[in-house]
Amino acid sequence: QVQLVESGGGLVQTGGSLRLSCAASGRIFSIYSMGWYRQAPGKQRELVATITSDSSTNYADSVKGRFTISRDNAKNTAYLQMNSLKPEDTAVYYCHMIEKFMNYWGQGTQVTVSS
């Protein structure tokens, strides 16, 4: 059974920084990609950033230049460094993983940016 455990969310002021972590555990053979999605109240879940096994990255336009996704393949862990946070970044952030054509989601971690 595969599990994704997120950590690092919290409350921060506008302009501040947070670093999210997502650790995958269980029977993992070949991770294709890991990434982060977010969902604000009353809105659909949206892509934030993804990183593939060969370190190719993709970012939402709204976070380019402010967020950086990285990955430690040996630890099956992905990170999201979030800088210059804005109130519109407030959401529940979900870790996502594609492994052997299966999709997995974490339980979500709350990020709140106060103005």
N, CA, C and O of each residue as an XYZ file, in Angstrom:
460
protein
N       0.846     -1.187      0.000
C       0.000      0.000      0.000
C       0.882      1.238      0.000
O       1.820      1.340      0.791
N       0.583      2.168     -0.879
C       1.389      3.376     -1.014
C       0.730      4.512     -0.251
O      -0.484      4.706     -0.316
N       1.552      5.258      0.473
C       1.062      6.421      1.206
C       1.901      7.643      0.879
O       3.108      7.543      0.662
N       1.249      8.794      0.848
C       1.932     10.079      0.701
C       1.645     10.889      1.959
O       0.489     11.077      2.338
N       2.694     11.360      2.591
C       2.540     12.144      3.819
C       3.140     13.522      3.598
O       4.332     13.659      3.324
N       2.301     14.537      3.722
C       2.738     15.917      3.519
C       3.041     16.571      4.866
O       2.493     16.190      5.900
N       3.913     17.546      4.825
C       4.204     18.346      6.010
C       4.698     19.717      5.556
O       5.089     19.906      4.404
N       4.671     20.666      6.489
C       5.250     21.972      6.214
C       4.263     23.100      6.007
O       4.678     24.248      5.845
N       2.980     22.816      6.006
C       2.010     23.889      5.850
C       1.936     24.755      7.096
O       2.563     24.460      8.113
N       1.156     25.834      7.002
C       1.003     26.698      8.159
C       0.509     28.074      7.774
O       0.014     28.300      6.669
N       0.658     28.993      8.721
C       0.229     30.378      8.546
C       1.459     31.255      8.366
O       2.421     31.158      9.127
N       1.418     32.110      7.352
C       2.545     32.997      7.069
C       2.008     34.329      6.571
O       0.909     34.390      6.021
N       2.764     35.380      6.758
C       2.355     36.692      6.272
C       2.703     36.858      4.796
O       3.557     36.149      4.263
N       2.046     37.784      4.158
C       2.344     38.108      2.764
C       3.828     38.403      2.603
O       4.419     39.162      3.370
N       4.413     37.779      1.579
C       5.845     37.945      1.335
C       6.715     36.913      2.007
O       7.918     36.849      1.754
N       6.121     36.106      2.860
C       6.873     35.086      3.577
C       7.112     33.842      2.749
O       6.761     33.773      1.571
N       7.726     32.853      3.404
C       8.089     31.605      2.731
C       7.651     30.401      3.546
O       7.551     30.458      4.771
N       7.396     29.324      2.845
C       7.124     28.021      3.453
C       7.732     26.950      2.562
O       7.911     27.142      1.359
N       8.045     25.823      3.180
C       8.549     24.680      2.416
C       7.703     23.468      2.747
O       7.621     23.045      3.900
N       7.079     22.917      1.725
C       6.281     21.712      1.880
C       7.116     20.486      1.518
O       7.964     20.531      0.627
N       6.857     19.394      2.229
C       7.502     18.117      1.930
C       6.437     17.066      1.708
O       5.362     17.117      2.305
N       6.744     16.117      0.848
C       5.849     14.988      0.588
C       6.692     13.730      0.505
O       7.512     13.576     -0.400
N       6.485     12.835      1.452
C       7.253     11.588      1.501
C       6.352     10.429      1.092
O       5.272     10.236      1.650
N       6.814      9.668      0.116
C       6.082      8.488     -0.337
C       6.652      7.249      0.331
O       7.868      7.097      0.444
N       5.761      6.359      0.775
C       6.209      5.119      1.417
C       5.335      3.968      0.944
O       4.273      4.171      0.354
N       5.806      2.752      1.216
C       5.070      1.561      0.818
C       5.760      0.842     -0.330
O       6.962      1.003     -0.543
N       4.999      0.055     -1.063
C       5.551     -0.717     -2.176
C       5.676      0.187     -3.403
O       4.761      0.309     -4.217
N       6.832      0.806     -3.495
C       7.099      1.747     -4.589
C       8.188      1.179     -5.474
O       9.256      0.800     -4.993
N       7.919      1.118     -6.768
C       8.887      0.533     -7.688
C       9.477      1.572     -8.628
O      10.692      1.629     -8.823
N       8.607      2.395     -9.209
C       9.105      3.341    -10.213
C       8.197      4.558    -10.248
O       7.107      4.525    -10.820
N       8.661      5.625     -9.629
C       7.878      6.861     -9.613
C       8.113      7.613    -10.915
O       9.252      7.907    -11.279
N       7.022      7.918    -11.610
C       7.163      8.717    -12.825
C       7.224     10.202    -12.491
O       8.113     10.917    -12.955
N       6.277     10.654    -11.689
C       6.274     12.073    -11.344
C       5.706     12.280     -9.951
O       4.934     11.468     -9.441
N       6.106     13.381     -9.358
C       5.519     13.857     -8.103
C       5.180     15.325     -8.300
O       5.793     16.024     -9.107
N       4.191     15.770     -7.543
C       3.817     17.163     -7.732
C       2.876     17.652     -6.656
O       2.526     16.936     -5.717
N       2.485     18.890     -6.826
C       1.600     19.552     -5.872
C       0.426     20.183     -6.618
O       0.582     20.797     -7.673
N      -0.743     20.008     -6.032
C      -1.963     20.664     -6.475
C      -2.504     21.436     -5.279
O      -2.113     21.172     -4.142
N      -3.391     22.378     -5.526
C      -4.005     23.108     -4.422
C      -5.476     23.364     -4.712
O      -5.916     23.413     -5.860
N      -6.211     23.524     -3.627
C      -7.639     23.794     -3.747
C      -8.032     24.834     -2.712
O      -7.926     24.613     -1.506
N      -8.488     25.971     -3.214
C      -8.970     27.036     -2.348
C     -10.476     26.856     -2.143
O     -11.132     26.204     -2.956
N     -11.026     27.417     -1.085
C     -12.469     27.278     -0.820
C     -13.305     27.754     -1.998
O     -13.112     28.858     -2.506
N     -14.239     26.905     -2.427
C     -15.125     27.263     -3.517
C     -14.526     27.174     -4.903
O     -15.169     27.548     -5.884
N     -13.297     26.681     -4.997
C     -12.619     26.585     -6.290
C     -12.227     25.142     -6.578
O     -12.181     24.298     -5.682
N     -11.947     24.882     -7.852
C     -11.505     23.546     -8.239
C     -10.031     23.351     -7.886
O      -9.270     24.310     -7.756
N      -9.661     22.102     -7.737
C      -8.259     21.782     -7.499
C      -7.450     22.126     -8.752
O      -7.867     21.830     -9.871
N      -6.302     22.748     -8.553
C      -5.484     23.167     -9.681
C      -4.033     22.748     -9.501
O      -3.537     22.594     -8.385
N      -3.372     22.570    -10.638
C      -1.963     22.214    -10.633
C      -1.132     23.373    -10.102
O      -1.374     24.533    -10.436
N      -0.147     23.043     -9.271
C       0.836     24.034     -8.824
C       2.172     23.770     -9.504
O       2.724     24.647    -10.169
N       2.690     22.549     -9.333
C       3.981     22.208     -9.917
C       4.153     20.700     -9.934
O       3.640     19.991     -9.068
N       4.887     20.218    -10.939
C       5.208     18.799    -11.011
C       6.671     18.631    -11.389
O       7.288     19.520    -11.976
N       7.215     17.454    -11.035
C       8.582     17.121    -11.398
C       8.626     15.641    -11.745
O       8.106     14.805    -11.007
N       9.253     15.323    -12.877
C       9.321     13.935    -13.309
C      10.599     13.271    -12.809
O      11.438     13.906    -12.170
N      10.728     11.991    -13.110
C      11.878     11.222    -12.637
C      13.186     11.732    -13.230
O      14.249     11.545    -12.638
N      13.117     12.377    -14.397
C      14.334     12.943    -14.988
C      14.460     14.424    -14.677
O      15.208     15.142    -15.341
N      13.725     14.885    -13.662
C      13.789     16.252    -13.134
C      13.222     17.324    -14.044
O      13.533     18.502    -13.873
N      12.402     16.943    -15.000
C      11.685     17.947    -15.784
C      10.594     18.546    -14.910
O       9.885     17.821    -14.212
N      10.458     19.853    -14.946
C       9.491     20.526    -14.085
C       8.442     21.277    -14.902
O       8.662     21.659    -16.051
N       7.305     21.468    -14.262
C       6.208     22.218    -14.857
C       5.553     23.027    -13.748
O       5.306     22.511    -12.659
N       5.270     24.304    -14.028
C       4.688     25.181    -13.022
C       3.446     25.880    -13.561
O       3.346     26.173    -14.753
N       2.512     26.139    -12.669
C       1.399     27.021    -13.017
C       1.959     28.425    -13.227
O       2.913     28.829    -12.562
N       1.360     29.156    -14.151
C       1.844     30.510    -14.431
C       1.814     31.382    -13.180
O       2.666     32.254    -13.007
N       0.844     31.151    -12.317
C       0.662     31.996    -11.135
C       1.779     31.840    -10.106
O       1.922     32.685     -9.223
N       2.571     30.773    -10.207
C       3.626     30.549     -9.209
C       5.028     30.593     -9.805
O       6.012     30.508     -9.070
N       5.132     30.723    -11.108
C       6.452     30.759    -11.739
C       7.293     31.905    -11.180
O       6.820     33.032    -11.035
N       8.542     31.592    -10.871
C       9.440     32.592    -10.306
C       9.343     32.734     -8.809
O      10.193     33.378     -8.195
N       8.315     32.141     -8.197
C       8.150     32.227     -6.739
C       8.280     30.860     -6.066
O       8.806     30.758     -4.958
N       7.807     29.823     -6.730
C       7.830     28.467     -6.173
C       8.867     27.631     -6.905
O       9.100     27.809     -8.100
N       9.487     26.712     -6.165
C      10.441     25.780     -6.759
C      10.155     24.379     -6.261
O      10.093     24.139     -5.055
N       9.980     23.450     -7.195
C       9.768     22.053     -6.827
C      11.078     21.301     -7.010
O      11.828     21.544     -7.956
N      11.336     20.384     -6.087
C      12.536     19.555     -6.177
C      12.210     18.160     -5.656
O      11.129     17.907     -5.124
N      13.158     17.284     -5.823
C      12.868     15.890     -5.505
C      14.140     15.174     -5.076
O      15.215     15.392     -5.635
N      13.999     14.326     -4.083
C      15.090     13.446     -3.635
C      14.665     12.029     -3.979
O      13.878     11.421     -3.254
N      15.181     11.502     -5.080
C      14.746     10.176     -5.539
C      15.098      9.080     -4.540
O      14.346      8.118     -4.389
N      16.218      9.213     -3.864
C      16.634      8.180     -2.905
C      15.673      8.094     -1.729
O      15.512      7.034     -1.125
N      15.033      9.218     -1.408
C      14.103      9.245     -0.270
C      12.643      9.222     -0.715
O      11.739      9.271      0.120
N      12.410      9.147     -2.018
C      11.028      9.200     -2.541
C      10.268     10.390     -1.957
O       9.118     10.273     -1.534
N      10.939     11.523     -1.946
C      10.375     12.724     -1.334
C      10.437     13.897     -2.310
O      11.425     14.094     -3.018
N       9.366     14.657     -2.324
C       9.323     15.879     -3.128
C       9.155     17.080     -2.201
O       8.571     16.980     -1.122
N       9.681     18.211     -2.651
C       9.628     19.427     -1.866
C       9.053     20.567     -2.716
O       9.215     20.599     -3.935
N       8.387     21.485     -2.046
C       7.916     22.681     -2.718
C       8.331     23.883     -1.883
O       7.781     24.138     -0.812
N       9.313     24.612     -2.394
C       9.750     25.836     -1.724
C       8.894     26.978     -2.250
O       8.875     27.253     -3.450
N       8.191     27.634     -1.348
C       7.272     28.707     -1.731
C       7.775     30.028     -1.151
O       7.829     30.200      0.067
N       8.134     30.938     -2.017
C       8.612     32.250     -1.603
C       7.660     33.338     -2.079
O       6.818     33.109     -2.948
N       7.803     34.511     -1.505
C       6.969     35.665     -1.904
C       5.489     35.292     -1.923
O       4.771     35.569     -2.884
N       5.060     34.664     -0.851
C       3.678     34.180     -0.794
C       2.682     35.329     -0.782
O       2.932     36.401     -0.232
N       1.537     35.059     -1.415
C       0.466     36.038     -1.538
C      -0.813     35.470     -0.921
O      -0.954     34.252     -0.812
N      -1.740     36.331     -0.519
C      -3.013     35.811      0.034
C      -3.722     34.857     -0.922
O      -4.397     33.931     -0.472
N      -3.586     35.057     -2.214
C      -4.240     34.165     -3.181
C      -3.584     32.786     -3.257
O      -4.099     31.899     -3.939
N      -2.474     32.596     -2.579
C      -1.872     31.263     -2.483
C      -2.520     30.429     -1.375
O      -2.223     29.242     -1.239
N      -3.394     31.038     -0.595
C      -4.077     30.321      0.479
C      -4.921     29.191     -0.092
O      -5.768     29.411     -0.958
N      -4.682     27.983      0.401
C      -5.378     26.791     -0.103
C      -4.922     25.574      0.684
O      -3.982     25.633      1.477
N      -5.613     24.474      0.442
C      -5.097     23.182      0.887
C      -4.222     22.643     -0.244
O      -4.658     22.553     -1.391
N      -3.007     22.294      0.089
C      -2.042     21.792     -0.888
C      -1.964     20.269     -0.786
O      -1.758     19.708      0.291
N      -2.134     19.619     -1.938
C      -2.144     18.166     -2.000
C      -0.940     17.668     -2.792
O      -0.629     18.169     -3.872
N      -0.282     16.680     -2.231
C       0.790     16.007     -2.948
C       0.179     14.972     -3.879
O      -0.816     14.328     -3.547
N       0.782     14.825     -5.036
C       0.300     13.861     -6.037
C       1.486     13.073     -6.581
O       2.578     13.616     -6.745
N       1.267     11.803     -6.858
C       2.319     10.955     -7.402
C       1.742     10.008     -8.445
O       0.646      9.470     -8.284
N       2.491      9.821     -9.499
C       2.158      8.811    -10.492
C       3.247      7.745    -10.420
O       4.426      8.028    -10.631
N       2.833      6.520    -10.119
C       3.772      5.419     -9.974
C       3.179      4.197    -10.647
O       2.112      3.725    -10.256
N       3.857      3.688    -11.647
C       3.380      2.536    -12.396
C       1.942      2.750    -12.876
O       1.088      1.874    -12.739
N       1.700      3.912    -13.431
C       0.422      4.292    -14.039
C      -0.713      4.459    -13.043
O      -1.872      4.593    -13.438
N      -0.389      4.452    -11.747
C      -1.386      4.677    -10.716
C      -1.224      6.093    -10.157
O      -0.111      6.609    -10.050
N      -2.355      6.710     -9.805
C      -2.341      8.039     -9.203
C      -2.562      7.926     -7.702
O      -3.446      7.203     -7.243
N      -1.753      8.645     -6.952
C      -1.871      8.665     -5.497
C      -1.931     10.111     -5.029
O      -1.317     11.005     -5.611
N      -2.712     10.317     -3.929
C      -2.867     11.650     -3.358
C      -2.564     11.621     -1.870
O      -2.843     10.639     -1.182
N      -1.989     12.710     -1.386
C      -1.815     12.888      0.039
C      -3.094     13.435      0.654
O      -4.074     13.706     -0.040
N      -3.061     13.590      1.967
C      -4.257     14.033      2.689
C      -4.442     15.542      2.644
O      -5.515     16.049      2.971
N      -3.412     16.253      2.243
C      -3.506     17.706      2.136
C      -2.937     18.413      3.343
O      -3.012     17.916      4.467
N      -2.362     19.587      3.096
C      -1.850     20.421      4.177
C      -2.276     21.865      3.907
O      -2.195     22.352      2.779
N      -2.725     22.528      4.951
C      -3.272     23.878      4.802
C      -2.140     24.908      4.759
O      -1.229     24.897      5.587
N      -2.229     25.792      3.770
C      -1.341     26.951      3.695
C      -2.228     28.189      3.728
O      -3.124     28.353      2.899
N      -1.962     29.059      4.704
C      -2.730     30.289      4.844
C      -1.778     31.471      4.824
O      -0.829     31.534      5.606
N      -2.040     32.413      3.917
C      -1.207     33.607      3.799
C      -2.051     34.810      4.206
O      -3.059     35.122      3.572
N      -1.628     35.468      5.260
C      -2.383     36.615      5.761
C      -1.891     37.908      5.114
O      -0.707     38.067      4.816
N      -2.833     38.822      4.907
C      -2.485     40.100      4.264
C      -2.109     41.153      5.289
O      -1.789     42.284      4.923
